């Protein structure tokens, strides 16, 4: 965090803090389970976000390739006329 009071911590930091806090001595079992669940959920969502970002990137590359091919076909057809 760069001193901005509205900046949120990175999800990995939040997940780690939840996991650490879950094992504090004064935390009851119910709270411990909730903190562990929160940490696992954050980590799962982060992993899913990475997968979706990679899929989007590949999709954009494929779309770009298709556009390039269609542009080439259009240019070739126009040249034949």
N, C-alpha and C positions, 0 to 999 in steps of 0.2 A: 504494500500500500504506500502511496506516495504523498501522504498527508492530506488527501482529499477525504473529508468526513463522510462523504456519500459513496465512496468506493467500497465495494464488497470484497471480502477475501476470496482467494481462489478456492474452488470446490475441493481440491485435494487437502487444503489446510482445514477446511470445515470438517471433512470426513475424518481426518486424523485427530482433530480435537474431540470429536464425538467418541471415537474409539478409545482415546486416552481417558476421557472423562468417565466412560462407562466402568472403568476399573478403579475409580476412586473409592476409598473405604466407606465414605458416607453415602454412597449411591445405593438405593434399594434395588431389588431384583427387577421390578417392573421398569424402573427408569433405565437400568442397565440394558434391558432388552430393547427398549425404545431407542436408546443411543446407538446400540450396535446395529439395529435395523436402519436407522438414519444413515449411519456411515456406509453400510452395504448398499443402500439405495443410491446414495450420492455417487459411489464408485461405479455402480451399474449404469447410471445415467451418463456419467462421463464417458465410459467405454462405448455406450450406444451412440453418443454424440460423435465420437471419433469415427465409428463405422459409417454413420449417415453422412458425415462430411466427406469421407473418402468416396462413397457412392455418388454423391452429388458432383464431386470433382471429375470422376470418370464419366458421368453422364454429360457434363458440360463439354469435356474433351470429345466425346462421341458426337454430340450435337455439332460441335465446331467442324469435325471431320465431315459430317454429312453435309453441312452447309458448303464446305469447300468443294465437295464432289458435285453437288447440285449446281454451284456456280460454274464449275468447269463444263458440265454437260450443257448448260445454257449458252455459254460462250461458244462451244463447239457447234451447237445447233445454229446459232446466229451467224457464225462464220460460213456455214455451208450454204446459207441463203444467198 
